[in-house]
Amino acid sequence: MSALQMDKHVRRHLGALVIAIAGAMIFAVTFLPPLPEPQVFRGLADNRTVFGIPNFLNVVSNLPFLVVGAWALHFLSQAASSGKAFADLRERYPYFICFFAVILTCFGSVYYHLETDSSRLFWDRLPMAIAFMALFSAVIVERIGVRTGLRLLIPLILIGLASVLYWRWSLLYATENLLPYAIVQYGSILAIVVMAAVYPSRYTRGADIIQVVAIYALAKGAEVLDAWIYAMGGIVSGHTLKHLIAGIAAYWLLRMLRRRAAIDA
């Protein structure tokens, strides 16, 4: 199979993958029983008020998202001068959106934790969905092709937005159903891991994306163990640790970009 035929073959499979994600969401909504918010995520173990700020640690622990996101946007804006992190400057576009969404996650999460209700949770989840799908596009750009990844950027983001909008609609007008959002979050992560395993990156530090996923998985584990971790000493909760560890995952992604270089063909 020639390189051109291989490229077309991969693009067809990627297009099928995006259609499969959208199809899985439609199938889940149509045929599977609704998935309400798991009980483990309802209510936070640490709701202490400090300096008049409710849920203080769960609020201030979002600061790393703002710091890392702003740092990353500055790095991306300066990347044109180094020529190391991106062989094609268009490759920055998904990362711009991803890290801008990380900043918005800070504000959305703060807004939610100041008064934890479902209407505010919408603004927490919306930028997260954007960040996941933008990162998905970035991995396609680096491992499959620039044009392919950029063409899929907007469709992927729209799928992410639709999953959160549907969750909110189901909460207001039907039976709460978190399945489409779960498919977007965990499906994009799984797709990233598979692509990283199958297709080599055009840059050094290619394995770092797996480390980013592993760190984020650790953050999700801390979230599940929120109350258990808090009960260990009453100092910090699992949800607070989730924010801090997820911030490390965002930093690790930036670290990958700052340290990598294009691999000569």
FIMIPA-951974 format. One record per residue (C-alpha): z, y, x; residue in three letters. Coordinates in pm, whole numbers, plus 32768, in hexadecimal, padded with zeros to 4 digits. Layout:
! FIMIPA-951974
[[Z; Y; X]; 'Ala']
...
END
This chain:
! FIMIPA-951974
[[8000; 8000; 8000]; 'Met']
[[7F9C; 8152; 8091]; 'Ser']
[[8091; 8274; 80B6]; 'Ala']
[[7FE3; 832D; 7F9C]; 'Leu']
[[7FF8; 81FE; 7EB7]; 'Gln']
[[8167; 81D2; 7F13]; 'Met']
[[81AC; 8341; 7EC3]; 'Asp']
[[8109; 831E; 7D6D]; 'Lys']
[[81C5; 81DB; 7D32]; 'His']
[[8315; 827D; 7D81]; 'Val']
[[82C8; 83AC; 7CA8]; 'Arg']
[[8278; 82CE; 7B81]; 'Arg']
[[83C1; 821B; 7BAE]; 'His']
[[8480; 8364; 7BC5]; 'Leu']
[[83D9; 83E5; 7A8C]; 'Gly']
[[8438; 829F; 79E3]; 'Ala']
[[859D; 82CA; 7A60]; 'Leu']
[[85BF; 8424; 79C5]; 'Val']
[[852A; 83A2; 7880]; 'Ile']
[[861D; 827E; 7892]; 'Ala']
[[8748; 8368; 78B0]; 'Ile']
[[86D4; 842F; 7782]; 'Ala']
[[8686; 82EC; 76CA]; 'Gly']
[[87DD; 825E; 771C]; 'Ala']
[[887B; 8395; 7685]; 'Met']
[[87AC; 8374; 7548]; 'Ile']
[[87F5; 81FE; 7531]; 'Phe']
[[896A; 823B; 7563]; 'Ala']
[[8972; 8344; 7453]; 'Val']
[[88A5; 8271; 7360]; 'Thr']
[[8924; 810F; 738D]; 'Phe']
[[8A6D; 8108; 744D]; 'Leu']
[[8BC0; 815D; 73B6]; 'Pro']
[[8C38; 82BC; 740C]; 'Pro']
[[8D0F; 82E2; 7541]; 'Leu']
[[8E27; 83DE; 7507]; 'Pro']
[[8EDF; 8482; 7625]; 'Glu']
[[8FAD; 836B; 76CA]; 'Pro']
[[911F; 8392; 7685]; 'Gln']
[[916A; 83A1; 77FA]; 'Val']
[[90AF; 84EE; 780C]; 'Phe']
[[915B; 8586; 76DC]; 'Arg']
[[9280; 865D; 773F]; 'Gly']
[[92E7; 86AF; 78A2]; 'Leu']
[[9422; 862C; 7949]; 'Ala']
[[946E; 8771; 79FE]; 'Asp']
[[9478; 8895; 790D]; 'Asn']
[[9572; 896C; 79CB]; 'Arg']
[[9558; 8AE5; 79AA]; 'Thr']
[[957F; 8BA9; 7AEE]; 'Val']
[[9561; 8D24; 7B0E]; 'Phe']
[[950E; 8D28; 799C]; 'Gly']
[[93DF; 8C48; 79D1]; 'Ile']
[[93E1; 8B0C; 78FA]; 'Pro']
[[9375; 89C6; 79A1]; 'Asn']
[[9399; 8A86; 7AE6]; 'Phe']
[[9335; 897C; 7BE4]; 'Leu']
[[9215; 8901; 7B0F]; 'Asn']
[[9199; 8A68; 7B02]; 'Val']
[[91BC; 8AD4; 7C6D]; 'Val']
[[913D; 8987; 7CF4]; 'Ser']
[[8FE1; 89F1; 7C82]; 'Asn']
[[8FD1; 8AF7; 7D96]; 'Leu']
[[8F20; 8A0B; 7E8C]; 'Pro']
[[8DF3; 89FF; 7DA2]; 'Phe']
[[8DD0; 8B78; 7DBA]; 'Leu']
[[8E01; 8B83; 7F33]; 'Val']
[[8D17; 8A62; 7F84]; 'Val']
[[8C11; 8AD2; 7E88]; 'Gly']
[[8C09; 8C35; 7F10]; 'Ala']
[[8C01; 8BB6; 8077]; 'Trp']
[[8AE0; 8ACE; 8020]; 'Ala']
[[8A16; 8BE0; 7F76]; 'Leu']
[[8A43; 8CBB; 80AA]; 'His']
[[89D3; 8B9C; 818A]; 'Phe']
[[88A3; 8B55; 80B1]; 'Leu']
[[883E; 8CC3; 80B3]; 'Ser']
[[884E; 8CC2; 8231]; 'Gln']
[[87A9; 8B6C; 8260]; 'Ala']
[[864E; 8C05; 828A]; 'Ala']
[[86AF; 8C8D; 83DE]; 'Ser']
[[8722; 8B40; 8471]; 'Ser']
[[860D; 8A5A; 83F4]; 'Gly']
[[86EE; 8929; 842A]; 'Lys']
[[8784; 88D5; 82D9]; 'Ala']
[[863B; 88F0; 821A]; 'Phe']
[[84E2; 889E; 829A]; 'Ala']
[[8457; 893D; 815D]; 'Asp']
[[851E; 8A64; 80D8]; 'Leu']
[[84CB; 8A00; 7F72]; 'Arg']
[[85BD; 88E0; 7FA7]; 'Glu']
[[86D8; 89D9; 7F86]; 'Arg']
[[8698; 8A16; 7E13]; 'Tyr']
[[8757; 88E7; 7D8B]; 'Pro']
[[8876; 8934; 7E77]; 'Tyr']
[[8882; 8A9F; 7E08]; 'Phe']
[[88A8; 8A29; 7CA1]; 'Ile']
[[899E; 8916; 7D00]; 'Cys']
[[8A8B; 89F8; 7DBF]; 'Phe']
[[8A6A; 8B14; 7CC5]; 'Phe']
[[8AD5; 8A15; 7BC0]; 'Ala']
[[8BFB; 89B9; 7CA1]; 'Val']
[[8C6A; 8B26; 7C93]; 'Ile']
[[8C41; 8B27; 7B19]; 'Leu']
[[8D0F; 89E8; 7B0C]; 'Thr']
[[8E2E; 8AA9; 7BA8]; 'Cys']
[[8E26; 8BAF; 7A96]; 'Phe']
[[8DE4; 8AB5; 7980]; 'Gly']
[[8F01; 89D5; 79EF]; 'Ser']
[[8FF1; 8AF9; 7A13]; 'Val']
[[8F91; 8B6E; 78B7]; 'Tyr']
[[8FD3; 8A12; 782C]; 'Tyr']
[[911F; 89D6; 78DC]; 'His']
[[91B0; 8B23; 7873]; 'Leu']
[[91A4; 8A9D; 770F]; 'Glu']
[[9138; 8934; 76F6]; 'Thr']
[[906A; 890C; 75BC]; 'Asp']
[[8F19; 8868; 757F]; 'Ser']
[[8E5C; 89AE; 7549]; 'Ser']
[[8EBB; 8A1F; 76A7]; 'Arg']
[[8E73; 88C7; 773A]; 'Leu']
[[8D05; 8904; 76E3]; 'Phe']
[[8CF8; 8A19; 77EA]; 'Trp']
[[8D97; 8930; 78E9]; 'Asp']
[[8C9C; 8818; 78B7]; 'Arg']
[[8B60; 88E7; 7898]; 'Leu']
[[8B4B; 8957; 7A06]; 'Pro']
[[8BB5; 87FE; 7A7C]; 'Met']
[[8A8C; 8762; 79CB]; 'Ala']
[[89A6; 8861; 7A6E]; 'Ile']
[[8A38; 881A; 7BC6]; 'Ala']
[[8A09; 86A1; 7BA7]; 'Phe']
[[88A0; 86BD; 7B38]; 'Met']
[[8847; 87C3; 7C3E]; 'Ala']
[[88D5; 86DF; 7D4C]; 'Leu']
[[8808; 85C1; 7CBB]; 'Phe']
[[86D1; 869A; 7CE2]; 'Ser']
[[8734; 86F8; 7E46]; 'Ala']
[[874D; 858B; 7EAD]; 'Val']
[[85F6; 8547; 7E17]; 'Ile']
[[856B; 866F; 7EDB]; 'Val']
[[85F3; 85ED; 8024]; 'Glu']
[[85A9; 847B; 7FFD]; 'Arg']
[[8473; 846D; 7F1E]; 'Ile']
[[83B6; 85B5; 7F2A]; 'Gly']
[[83E7; 872B; 7F09]; 'Val']
[[82F4; 875F; 7DE9]; 'Arg']
[[8376; 8630; 7D2C]; 'Thr']
[[84E1; 869D; 7D47]; 'Gly']
[[8499; 8805; 7CE8]; 'Leu']
[[83C5; 879F; 7BBE]; 'Arg']
[[84E7; 86CD; 7B3E]; 'Leu']
[[85EE; 87DB; 7B7B]; 'Leu']
[[85CD; 8890; 7A2D]; 'Ile']
[[85A3; 8754; 7958]; 'Pro']
[[86D9; 86BD; 79F9]; 'Leu']
[[87A5; 87F6; 79BF]; 'Ile']
[[8733; 8803; 7854]; 'Leu']
[[87A4; 869A; 7828]; 'Ile']
[[88F6; 86F6; 78B9]; 'Gly']
[[8919; 8823; 77D4]; 'Leu']
[[88B2; 8753; 76A7]; 'Ala']
[[89C0; 8652; 76EF]; 'Ser']
[[8AD4; 8759; 76E7]; 'Val']
[[8A43; 8809; 75B8]; 'Leu']
[[8A32; 86C0; 74FE]; 'Tyr']
[[8B9B; 866D; 7558]; 'Trp']
[[8C09; 87BE; 74D0]; 'Arg']
[[8B39; 8794; 7394]; 'Trp']
[[8BC5; 8636; 7358]; 'Ser']
[[8D24; 86BC; 737D]; 'Leu']
[[8CEC; 87CF; 727E]; 'Leu']
[[8C0F; 8728; 717B]; 'Tyr']
[[8C23; 85AF; 71A6]; 'Ala']
[[8CEF; 84B2; 7268]; 'Thr']
[[8D2F; 8517; 73CF]; 'Glu']
[[8C3D; 8466; 74B8]; 'Asn']
[[8C59; 8490; 762E]; 'Leu']
[[8B58; 8385; 7685]; 'Leu']
[[8A2D; 8468; 76D6]; 'Pro']
[[8B01; 853C; 77C1]; 'Tyr']
[[8B8C; 8402; 7867]; 'Ala']
[[8A28; 8381; 7895]; 'Ile']
[[89C2; 84C9; 7939]; 'Val']
[[8AEB; 84D2; 7A25]; 'Gln']
[[8B04; 8366; 7A8A]; 'Tyr']
[[8993; 831B; 7A63]; 'Gly']
[[8931; 8433; 7B52]; 'Ser']
[[8A37; 83C1; 7C4D]; 'Ile']
[[89B9; 825B; 7C3A]; 'Leu']
[[8850; 82CF; 7C64]; 'Ala']
[[88B2; 839D; 7D95]; 'Ile']
[[895E; 8272; 7E35]; 'Val']
[[8834; 818F; 7DEF]; 'Val']
[[873B; 828A; 7E7E]; 'Met']
[[8816; 82BC; 7FB0]; 'Ala']
[[881A; 8144; 7FE7]; 'Ala']
[[86A4; 810E; 7FB0]; 'Val']
[[85FA; 8248; 8035]; 'Tyr']
[[8652; 82E0; 8188]; 'Pro']
[[8692; 8453; 819F]; 'Ser']
[[85A8; 8536; 8260]; 'Arg']
[[86DF; 85C8; 8305]; 'Tyr']
[[87FC; 8555; 83DF]; 'Thr']
[[8950; 8528; 8335]; 'Arg']
[[88A2; 846A; 821D]; 'Gly']
[[89CE; 8385; 81EA]; 'Ala']
[[8AAA; 84B1; 819D]; 'Asp']
[[8A34; 84B4; 8034]; 'Ile']
[[8ADD; 8361; 8005]; 'Ile']
[[8C1B; 83F7; 8092]; 'Gln']
[[8C00; 8514; 7F98]; 'Val']
[[8BE8; 8419; 7E7C]; 'Val']
[[8D0E; 8351; 7F07]; 'Ala']
[[8DE9; 8488; 7F1C]; 'Ile']
[[8D8E; 84E5; 7DB9]; 'Tyr']
[[8DE2; 8382; 7D47]; 'Ala']
[[8F38; 83B1; 7DE6]; 'Leu']
[[8F5F; 84F4; 7D21]; 'Ala']
[[8F0E; 843E; 7BDB]; 'Lys']
[[900D; 8335; 7C35]; 'Gly']
[[9118; 8440; 7C60]; 'Ala']
[[90B8; 84CD; 7B0B]; 'Glu']
[[90EB; 837A; 7A65]; 'Val']
[[9240; 8359; 7B0F]; 'Leu']
[[92A8; 84BA; 7AAD]; 'Asp']
[[93F7; 8465; 7A0C]; 'Ala']
[[9448; 8349; 7AFE]; 'Trp']
[[941C; 8428; 7C30]; 'Ile']
[[94E9; 853E; 7B91]; 'Tyr']
[[9601; 844A; 7B3E]; 'Ala']
[[961E; 83E8; 7CAD]; 'Met']
[[96D5; 8528; 7D02]; 'Gly']
[[967F; 8636; 7C0C]; 'Gly']
[[95D9; 8703; 7D1C]; 'Ile']
[[9467; 86E5; 7CD7]; 'Val']
[[939E; 8634; 7BC9]; 'Ser']
[[926B; 855D; 7BE6]; 'Gly']
[[919E; 8662; 7B30]; 'His']
[[91F9; 876C; 7C2F]; 'Thr']
[[919D; 867B; 7D45]; 'Leu']
[[9056; 8637; 7C91]; 'Lys']
[[8FF8; 87A7; 7CAF]; 'His']
[[9057; 87B4; 7E1E]; 'Leu']
[[8FA3; 8671; 7E7B]; 'Ile']
[[8E6D; 86D3; 7DB5]; 'Ala']
[[8E74; 881A; 7E76]; 'Gly']
[[8E70; 874C; 7FB6]; 'Ile']
[[8D41; 868F; 7F30]; 'Ala']
[[8C8D; 87DA; 7EFA]; 'Ala']
[[8CEC; 8846; 805A]; 'Tyr']
[[8C70; 86F8; 80E7]; 'Trp']
[[8B1F; 873B; 8046]; 'Leu']
[[8B14; 8892; 80EA]; 'Leu']
[[8B86; 87F6; 8232]; 'Arg']
[[8A5E; 8707; 8221]; 'Met']
[[896B; 8828; 81FA]; 'Leu']
[[8A09; 88F4; 8312]; 'Arg']
[[8A03; 87D5; 840D]; 'Arg']
[[88BB; 872A; 83C3]; 'Arg']
[[8764; 8755; 845D]; 'Ala']
[[8609; 86DE; 83FC]; 'Ala']
[[85A3; 858E; 848B]; 'Ile']
[[845B; 85A6; 8546]; 'Asp']
[[834B; 84D6; 84A1]; 'Ala']
END
